[in-house]
């Protein structure tokens, strides 16, 4: 019976939404092969196989895939959650900080997909779940590198689905709103941001609001269970937004209202003068 379980690879599975998603899939009966940088040694723990994985490193990605195929020669689903965030103004976030965020959130996803796609094509079926964000649909101040990476994922996923559907591969974008994940260690401040910054007051206001919304966000276990249910559907939705009602409203307003109105609404929400 154990051998008949479906196999899922989950990246970024050591904390945050990746961890909660991996646990939900484990509880739903999947064989979970979890990858993360903080998994220093391969091993089985808490009902999951844990393998080292740095999505920024091609060799690490290849080693993860090789080891995962030794555990199970079949791949039914790939869930990509690896991510990080740098808070800072557009002006003062260094190019190297933008590169680090893009390399983790977007290019890391691409690297893993390029290893997984030949496997899924050979099988003639499979599912890929890519974690975007509400910030893949709209921008907020001082979270610009993260927002750019999530916008990249949105466009990439649309093209990916058009290319792979003939091979029986389904793609789903997950667009989470704020969730209580406690993953502060993956949220950094741009090195140049400080009290002397011309943006200091606005930055303090915006980051306080961001922290408040995440601390009081939705239940991450519920998100994980929803993804597990989506993976069991015959046809996954291409987009699955998992957010609070006010965040759903913000997305709809962003689509409907003039840009200047959206700017005022979001600026007034995040930046208290």
Residue frames relative to the residue before (quaternion, step in Angstrom):
aa qw qx qy qz dx dy dz
X 1.0000 0.0000 0.0000 0.0000 0.00 0.00 0.00
X 0.6208 0.5580 -0.3369 0.4355 3.56 1.01 -0.82
X 0.6754 0.5173 -0.3038 0.4288 3.56 0.99 -0.88
X 0.6496 0.5291 -0.3211 0.4416 3.60 1.18 -0.41
X 0.4576 0.6891 -0.4550 0.3297 3.57 1.21 -0.05
X 0.4622 -0.6416 0.5307 0.3051 3.54 -1.16 0.62
X 0.3190 -0.7548 0.5513 0.1568 3.54 -1.14 0.74
X 0.0364 -0.7816 0.6228 -0.0021 3.54 -0.99 0.93
X 0.2396 -0.7173 0.6328 0.1662 3.53 -1.11 0.76
X 0.0746 -0.7858 0.6136 0.0217 3.58 -0.96 0.91
X 0.1932 -0.7781 0.5881 0.1063 3.58 -0.69 1.06
X 0.7874 0.2637 -0.2177 0.5128 3.57 -1.17 0.57
X 0.3560 0.8096 -0.4039 0.2338 3.55 1.20 0.64
X 0.5239 0.6674 -0.4106 0.3341 3.61 1.19 0.16
X 0.8048 0.0380 0.0133 0.5922 3.60 1.17 -0.45
X 0.7793 0.3806 -0.2407 0.4357 3.53 -1.35 0.00
X 0.8163 -0.2436 0.1827 0.4909 3.53 -1.18 -0.59
X 0.5779 0.5827 -0.3768 0.4296 3.59 1.14 -0.53
X 0.6645 0.4943 -0.2994 0.4738 3.57 0.93 -0.89
X 0.6854 0.4808 -0.2962 0.4597 3.59 0.83 -0.94
X 0.6334 0.5123 -0.3323 0.4754 3.60 1.06 -0.65
X 0.6454 0.5185 -0.3199 0.4608 3.57 0.94 -0.86
X 0.6658 0.4977 -0.3098 0.4616 3.60 0.93 -0.85
X 0.6421 0.5211 -0.3256 0.4584 3.58 1.02 -0.79
X 0.6600 0.4956 -0.3097 0.4721 3.58 0.99 -0.79
X 0.6022 0.5412 -0.3433 0.4760 3.57 1.06 -0.72
X 0.6923 0.4812 -0.2744 0.4625 3.57 0.86 -0.98
X 0.6658 0.4878 -0.2970 0.4803 3.58 1.19 -0.53
X 0.6478 -0.5780 0.2974 0.3972 3.58 1.28 0.13
X 0.4776 0.6660 -0.4458 0.3600 3.58 1.24 0.15
X 0.4017 -0.6115 0.6060 0.3122 3.53 -1.33 0.37
X 0.1311 -0.8301 0.5415 0.0229 3.57 -0.36 1.27
X 0.0777 -0.7474 0.6592 0.0282 3.54 -0.86 1.06
X 0.1165 -0.8449 0.5217 -0.0179 3.52 -0.22 1.39
X 0.1126 -0.8049 0.5812 0.0400 3.55 -0.92 0.94
X 0.1841 0.7636 -0.6061 0.1251 3.56 -1.10 0.77
X 0.6040 -0.5667 0.4179 0.3734 3.56 -1.20 0.53
X 0.6912 0.5071 -0.2893 0.4258 3.57 0.99 -0.82
X 0.5645 0.5431 -0.4087 0.4683 3.61 1.24 -0.05
X 0.1850 -0.8471 0.4900 0.0904 3.55 0.07 1.29
X 0.7948 0.1625 -0.0739 0.5800 3.58 1.12 -0.66
X 0.5146 -0.6259 0.4757 0.3423 3.59 -1.04 0.69
X 0.2931 0.7547 -0.5548 0.1916 3.55 -1.09 0.65
X 0.4294 -0.6722 0.5377 0.2731 3.53 -1.32 0.24
X 0.1352 0.7814 -0.5931 0.1390 3.56 -0.83 1.03
X 0.8520 0.0775 -0.0826 0.5111 3.55 -1.07 0.83
X 0.7008 -0.5026 0.2695 0.4286 3.56 1.00 0.82
X 0.6851 0.4132 -0.2897 0.5254 3.60 1.24 0.34
X 0.4119 -0.6482 0.5716 0.2890 3.54 -1.24 0.50
X 0.1302 -0.8055 0.5766 0.0409 3.57 -0.72 1.08
X 0.0142 -0.8025 0.5948 -0.0450 3.55 -0.76 1.12
X 0.5264 -0.6095 0.4767 0.3524 3.59 -1.08 0.67
X 0.1286 0.7852 -0.5980 0.0963 3.57 -1.01 0.81
X 0.0188 -0.7430 0.6689 -0.0129 3.53 -0.81 1.11
X 0.3117 -0.8022 0.4786 0.1741 3.57 -0.22 1.26
X 0.6002 0.5651 -0.3606 0.4363 3.60 1.25 -0.21
X 0.7081 0.4369 -0.2167 0.5107 3.56 1.30 -0.36
X 0.4342 -0.7306 0.4665 0.2449 3.58 -0.52 1.21
X 0.6648 0.5045 -0.3120 0.4540 3.58 0.92 -0.89
X 0.6391 0.5213 -0.3251 0.4628 3.59 1.00 -0.76
X 0.6393 0.5204 -0.3213 0.4660 3.58 1.00 -0.82
X 0.6636 0.5001 -0.3048 0.4655 3.58 0.91 -0.90
X 0.6555 0.5080 -0.3155 0.4612 3.60 0.96 -0.85
X 0.6211 0.5366 -0.3379 0.4606 3.59 1.02 -0.79
X 0.6847 0.4890 -0.2923 0.4545 3.58 0.82 -0.97
X 0.6422 0.5214 -0.3253 0.4581 3.60 0.96 -0.83
X 0.6852 0.4734 -0.2884 0.4724 3.59 0.89 -0.90
X 0.6303 0.5368 -0.3363 0.4489 3.57 1.00 -0.78
X 0.6738 0.4884 -0.2990 0.4669 3.60 0.97 -0.80
X 0.5863 0.5399 -0.3731 0.4750 3.59 1.19 -0.37
X 0.6472 0.5035 -0.3135 0.4789 3.58 1.09 -0.71
X 0.7755 -0.0754 0.0761 0.6221 3.56 1.00 -0.89
X 0.3634 -0.7655 0.4851 0.2161 3.61 -0.63 1.06
X 0.6843 0.4369 -0.2792 0.5127 3.58 1.27 -0.10
X 0.1351 -0.7566 0.6348 0.0801 3.55 -1.20 0.69
X 0.1710 -0.8116 0.5543 0.0686 3.57 -0.49 1.20
X 0.8089 -0.0195 0.0402 0.5863 3.59 1.03 -0.72
X 0.1599 -0.7408 0.6456 0.0938 3.51 -1.25 0.66
X 0.0646 -0.7919 0.6072 -0.0013 3.57 -0.73 1.10
X 0.1333 -0.8358 0.5323 0.0178 3.55 -0.44 1.25
X 0.0230 0.8353 -0.5409 0.0961 3.55 -0.39 1.33
X 0.4394 0.7197 -0.4635 0.2723 3.62 1.19 -0.22
X 0.2380 0.7878 -0.5392 0.1790 3.56 -0.84 0.94
X 0.0647 -0.7629 0.6404 0.0615 3.51 -1.34 0.30
X 0.2357 -0.7730 0.5800 0.1025 3.55 -1.29 0.31
X 0.0917 -0.7531 0.6482 0.0647 3.57 -1.10 0.79
X 0.2221 -0.7749 0.5818 0.1082 3.55 -0.77 1.08
X 0.3801 0.7042 -0.5329 0.2749 3.56 -0.84 0.98
X 0.5981 -0.5510 0.4272 0.3953 3.54 -1.24 0.28
X 0.6329 -0.5171 0.4075 0.4074 3.57 -1.24 0.43
X 0.6727 0.5217 -0.2929 0.4354 3.57 0.96 -0.89
X 0.8055 0.3377 -0.1415 0.4658 3.57 0.88 -0.96
X 0.5113 0.5801 -0.4533 0.4433 3.60 1.21 0.12
X 0.3960 -0.7546 0.4750 0.2195 3.56 -0.57 1.17
X 0.6318 -0.5285 0.4085 0.3933 3.55 -1.21 0.54
X 0.6400 0.5297 -0.3290 0.4490 3.58 0.98 -0.82
X 0.6462 0.5046 -0.3234 0.4725 3.61 1.07 -0.65
X 0.6068 0.5191 -0.3459 0.4926 3.59 1.05 -0.70
X 0.6647 0.5154 -0.3096 0.4435 3.58 0.89 -0.92
X 0.6501 0.5241 -0.3244 0.4443 3.59 0.95 -0.83
X 0.6611 0.4951 -0.3054 0.4739 3.58 0.97 -0.86
X 0.6776 0.4820 -0.2991 0.4681 3.60 0.85 -0.93
X 0.6538 0.5269 -0.3187 0.4398 3.58 0.98 -0.82
X 0.6834 0.4533 -0.2813 0.4983 3.59 1.09 -0.66
X 0.7799 0.4094 -0.2100 0.4242 3.55 0.54 -1.20
X 0.7948 0.2900 -0.1443 0.5133 3.58 0.91 -0.87
X 0.7485 0.3946 -0.2464 0.4725 3.61 0.52 -1.11
X 0.5836 0.5657 -0.3720 0.4484 3.59 1.12 -0.56
X 0.6303 0.5264 -0.3082 0.4802 3.54 1.07 -0.82
X 0.6469 0.5207 -0.3123 0.4614 3.57 0.97 -0.89
X 0.6394 0.5403 -0.3317 0.4349 3.59 0.92 -0.89
X 0.6904 0.4674 -0.2904 0.4696 3.58 0.82 -0.95
X 0.6265 0.5377 -0.3420 0.4488 3.60 0.97 -0.79
X 0.6747 0.5113 -0.3088 0.4336 3.58 0.90 -0.88
X 0.6414 0.4809 -0.3221 0.5035 3.59 1.20 -0.40
X 0.7139 0.4772 -0.2544 0.4449 3.58 1.01 -0.85
X 0.6139 0.6146 -0.3571 0.3433 3.60 0.96 -0.80
X 0.6426 0.5043 -0.3637 0.4478 3.67 0.86 -0.68
X 0.6198 0.5359 -0.3375 0.4634 3.59 1.10 -0.69
X 0.6884 0.4804 -0.2806 0.4655 3.57 0.85 -0.98
X 0.6380 0.5241 -0.3308 0.4571 3.60 0.99 -0.78
X 0.6553 0.5161 -0.3124 0.4545 3.58 0.95 -0.87
X 0.6607 0.4962 -0.2990 0.4773 3.57 1.10 -0.68
X 0.3651 -0.7365 0.4837 0.3005 3.55 1.15 -0.66
X 0.7781 0.1479 -0.1275 0.5970 3.57 1.24 0.38
X 0.3215 0.7279 -0.5726 0.1972 3.52 -1.34 0.33
X 0.2895 -0.7589 0.5646 0.1465 3.53 -1.29 0.34
X 0.1147 -0.7688 0.6270 0.0516 3.54 -1.09 0.82
X 0.0928 -0.7774 0.6218 0.0197 3.55 -0.81 1.08
X 0.1014 -0.8048 0.5848 0.0079 3.56 -0.65 1.17
X 0.3178 -0.7520 0.5478 0.1829 3.57 -0.76 1.04
X 0.0756 -0.7344 0.6744 0.0106 3.50 -0.74 1.18
X 0.3569 -0.7037 0.5614 0.2495 3.59 -0.95 -0.87
X 0.6303 -0.4426 0.4488 0.4532 3.53 -1.30 0.09
X 0.6551 0.5166 -0.3064 0.4584 3.59 1.11 -0.69
X 0.5412 0.5659 -0.4201 0.4588 3.56 1.26 0.11
X 0.7018 0.4387 -0.2369 0.5088 3.55 1.35 -0.25
X 0.7932 0.0185 -0.0046 0.6087 3.57 1.17 -0.52
X 0.4036 -0.7274 0.5095 0.2203 3.55 -1.17 0.62
X 0.1206 -0.7520 0.6400 0.1023 3.51 -1.28 0.48
X 0.6101 -0.5963 0.3610 0.3767 3.62 -1.07 0.55
X 0.8603 0.1982 -0.1702 0.4377 3.51 -1.29 0.73
X 0.6631 0.4160 -0.3218 0.5326 3.58 1.22 0.42
X 0.2309 0.8726 -0.4135 0.1199 3.50 1.28 0.61
X 0.6300 0.5172 -0.3558 0.4571 3.63 0.97 -0.67
X 0.6470 0.5129 -0.3042 0.4751 3.56 0.99 -0.88
X 0.6535 0.5199 -0.3063 0.4571 3.57 0.92 -0.95
X 0.6481 0.5181 -0.3181 0.4587 3.59 0.93 -0.87
X 0.6622 0.5075 -0.3134 0.4536 3.59 0.93 -0.86
X 0.6814 0.4834 -0.2921 0.4655 3.59 0.99 -0.78
X 0.5958 0.5258 -0.3597 0.4890 3.59 1.11 -0.60
X 0.6229 0.5371 -0.3415 0.4548 3.60 1.01 -0.75
X 0.6463 0.5268 -0.3186 0.4509 3.58 0.96 -0.86
X 0.6231 0.5565 -0.3407 0.4313 3.57 0.99 -0.85
X 0.7122 0.4454 -0.2665 0.4727 3.58 0.78 -0.97
X 0.6253 0.5490 -0.3258 0.4489 3.57 1.02 -0.84
X 0.6727 0.5173 -0.3032 0.4336 3.58 0.89 -0.94
X 0.6186 0.5458 -0.3521 0.4421 3.59 1.02 -0.72
X 0.6787 0.4706 -0.2859 0.4859 3.57 0.92 -0.89
X 0.6246 0.5568 -0.3350 0.4332 3.58 0.98 -0.85
X 0.6768 0.4983 -0.3121 0.4430 3.60 0.82 -0.92
X 0.6347 0.5286 -0.3342 0.4540 3.60 1.01 -0.76
X 0.6883 0.4982 -0.2801 0.4468 3.57 1.02 -0.80
X 0.8002 0.3721 -0.1698 0.4387 3.58 0.83 -0.96
X 0.4572 0.6985 -0.4595 0.3030 3.62 1.16 -0.24
X 0.6448 0.5299 -0.3555 0.4207 3.68 0.88 -0.72
X 0.6839 0.4663 -0.2819 0.4851 3.60 1.23 -0.39
X 0.5849 -0.6163 0.3583 0.3870 3.58 1.27 0.27
X 0.5233 0.6305 -0.4050 0.4058 3.58 1.26 0.35
X 0.1817 -0.7772 0.5964 0.0847 3.54 -0.90 0.99
X 0.1843 -0.7686 0.6066 0.0859 3.55 -1.11 0.79
X 0.0264 -0.7824 0.6219 0.0198 3.56 -1.07 0.78
X 0.2575 -0.7281 0.6187 0.1440 3.54 -1.01 0.94
X 0.1481 -0.7553 0.6313 0.0952 3.58 -0.86 0.95
X 0.1094 -0.8036 0.5850 0.0073 3.55 -0.77 1.10
X 0.0779 -0.8340 0.5455 0.0281 3.61 0.19 1.25
X 0.3420 -0.6511 0.6275 0.2558 3.49 -1.31 0.48
X 0.7681 -0.3163 0.2484 0.4983 3.58 -1.18 -0.50
X 0.0006 0.7819 -0.6224 0.0353 3.54 -0.96 0.98
X 0.4950 -0.6513 0.4928 0.2963 3.56 -1.18 0.62
X 0.1113 0.8380 -0.5236 0.1062 3.57 0.10 1.25
X 0.3047 -0.7843 0.4945 0.2178 3.61 1.13 -0.47
X 0.4547 0.7074 -0.4362 0.3203 3.60 1.17 0.47
X 0.0421 0.8529 -0.5170 0.0600 3.57 0.84 1.01
X 0.6228 0.5819 -0.3566 0.3825 3.60 1.04 -0.67
X 0.6915 0.4300 -0.2851 0.5057 3.61 1.24 -0.27
X 0.6136 0.4965 -0.3458 0.5073 3.56 1.30 0.36
X 0.0236 -0.8377 0.5435 -0.0475 3.58 -0.30 1.27
X 0.3778 -0.6802 0.5711 0.2615 3.54 -1.31 0.36
X 0.5435 -0.6100 0.4637 0.3427 3.55 -1.00 0.82
X 0.5730 -0.6550 0.3762 0.3179 3.55 -0.87 1.00
X 0.7078 0.4728 -0.2697 0.4503 3.61 1.01 -0.73
X 0.5404 0.6193 -0.4162 0.3888 3.60 1.21 -0.20
X 0.2348 0.7654 -0.5698 0.1855 3.58 -0.84 0.96
X 0.7536 -0.4021 0.2649 0.4475 3.59 -1.29 0.00
X 0.6702 0.5070 -0.2963 0.4539 3.59 1.15 -0.59
X 0.4717 0.6893 -0.4401 0.3296 3.60 1.23 -0.16
X 0.5004 -0.6420 0.4811 0.3255 3.62 -1.01 0.70
X 0.6859 0.4584 -0.2703 0.4963 3.58 1.27 -0.33
X 0.3352 0.8135 -0.4504 0.1518 3.59 1.30 -0.08
X 0.6965 0.4731 -0.2945 0.4521 3.61 0.78 -0.95
X 0.6689 0.4869 -0.2964 0.4771 3.58 0.92 -0.90
X 0.6317 0.5378 -0.3229 0.4554 3.58 1.03 -0.81
X 0.6532 0.5118 -0.3132 0.4619 3.59 0.92 -0.91
X 0.6567 0.5081 -0.3111 0.4624 3.58 0.96 -0.83
X 0.6991 0.4841 -0.2790 0.4463 3.57 0.80 -1.01
X 0.6959 0.4671 -0.2937 0.4597 3.60 0.85 -0.90
X 0.5930 0.5410 -0.3707 0.4673 3.60 1.12 -0.52
X 0.6577 0.4957 -0.3049 0.4784 3.58 1.00 -0.81
X 0.6257 0.5315 -0.3329 0.4638 3.59 0.99 -0.81
X 0.6662 0.4987 -0.2969 0.4683 3.57 0.91 -0.95
X 0.6450 0.5248 -0.3200 0.4539 3.60 0.94 -0.87
X 0.6882 0.4917 -0.2916 0.4467 3.58 0.84 -0.96
X 0.6679 0.4794 -0.3101 0.4774 3.59 1.00 -0.74
X 0.6385 0.5316 -0.3267 0.4506 3.59 0.98 -0.80
X 0.7654 0.3109 -0.1581 0.5408 3.56 1.08 -0.76
X 0.3598 0.7780 -0.4489 0.2526 3.57 1.21 0.48
X 0.7390 -0.4191 0.3142 0.4236 3.51 -1.38 -0.19
X 0.6354 -0.5452 0.4090 0.3630 3.54 -1.35 0.31
X 0.3557 -0.7626 0.4918 0.2237 3.66 -0.51 1.07
X 0.5860 0.5666 -0.3810 0.4362 3.61 1.13 -0.50
X 0.6262 0.5314 -0.3323 0.4639 3.56 1.06 -0.72
X 0.6144 0.5339 -0.3403 0.4708 3.57 1.04 -0.76
X 0.6569 0.5202 -0.3136 0.4467 3.58 0.87 -0.92
X 0.6653 0.4984 -0.3058 0.4642 3.58 0.95 -0.85
X 0.6267 0.5305 -0.3422 0.4568 3.61 1.03 -0.69
X 0.6523 0.5008 -0.3226 0.4687 3.58 0.95 -0.79
X 0.6215 0.5351 -0.3382 0.4616 3.57 1.01 -0.79
X 0.6615 0.4905 -0.3091 0.4756 3.60 0.98 -0.79
X 0.6343 0.5294 -0.3400 0.4492 3.60 0.98 -0.78
X 0.6623 0.5212 -0.3059 0.4429 3.58 0.99 -0.79
X 0.6628 0.4900 -0.3060 0.4764 3.58 1.20 -0.38
X 0.5302 0.6343 -0.4144 0.3805 3.60 1.20 -0.20
X 0.5712 -0.5845 0.4447 0.3664 3.56 -1.14 0.59
X 0.7858 0.0925 -0.0354 0.6104 3.55 1.04 -0.82
X 0.2846 -0.7626 0.5558 0.1687 3.59 -0.50 1.14
X 0.4756 -0.6035 0.5257 0.3650 3.60 -1.15 0.43
X 0.5259 -0.6216 0.4578 0.3571 3.58 -1.09 0.57
X 0.7834 0.1471 -0.0859 0.5977 3.59 1.05 -0.79
X 0.0052 -0.7681 0.6403 -0.0039 3.53 -1.04 0.85
X 0.1304 -0.7901 0.5976 0.0404 3.55 -0.38 1.28
X 0.0568 -0.7904 0.6099 -0.0083 3.58 -0.75 1.08
X 0.3158 0.7500 -0.4856 0.3192 3.54 0.01 1.32
X 0.6157 -0.5331 0.4322 0.3872 3.54 -1.34 0.18
X 0.6769 -0.5063 0.3297 0.4204 3.64 -1.16 0.40
X 0.6700 0.4956 -0.3262 0.4462 3.62 0.92 -0.78
X 0.6464 0.5005 -0.3293 0.4725 3.60 1.11 -0.55
X 0.5830 0.5332 -0.3638 0.4934 3.58 1.14 -0.57
X 0.6468 0.5253 -0.3102 0.4576 3.57 0.98 -0.89
X 0.6354 0.5390 -0.3312 0.4427 3.59 0.96 -0.86
X 0.6479 0.5112 -0.3223 0.4638 3.59 1.00 -0.79
X 0.6702 0.4937 -0.3046 0.4629 3.59 0.91 -0.88
X 0.6428 0.5087 -0.3278 0.4697 3.58 0.98 -0.78
X 0.6215 0.5514 -0.3346 0.4447 3.56 1.04 -0.78
X 0.6632 0.4919 -0.2973 0.4794 3.57 1.10 -0.71
X 0.7703 0.4337 -0.1903 0.4270 3.55 0.94 -0.94
X 0.7341 0.4543 -0.2423 0.4427 3.57 0.96 -0.86
X 0.6003 -0.5340 0.4399 0.4011 3.60 -1.21 0.36
X 0.6493 -0.5581 0.3533 0.3771 3.57 -1.12 0.69
X 0.6551 0.5243 -0.3274 0.4345 3.59 0.94 -0.81
X 0.6394 0.5114 -0.3309 0.4693 3.59 1.02 -0.70
X 0.6400 0.5200 -0.3234 0.4643 3.56 0.98 -0.84
X 0.6306 0.5374 -0.3328 0.4504 3.56 0.95 -0.86
X 0.6767 0.4968 -0.2995 0.4534 3.58 0.86 -0.94
X 0.6500 0.5226 -0.3225 0.4477 3.59 0.90 -0.91
X 0.7285 0.4359 -0.2509 0.4651 3.57 0.78 -1.03
X 0.6348 0.5181 -0.3396 0.4617 3.59 0.98 -0.73
X 0.6699 0.4954 -0.3074 0.4597 3.59 0.90 -0.88
X 0.6380 0.5321 -0.3284 0.4494 3.57 1.12 -0.66
X 0.7836 0.3648 -0.1771 0.4707 3.58 0.87 -0.96
X 0.7909 0.2818 -0.1326 0.5268 3.58 1.00 -0.73
X 0.1239 -0.7931 0.5953 0.0341 3.56 -0.49 1.23
X 0.3003 -0.7811 0.5256 0.1532 3.57 -0.50 1.20
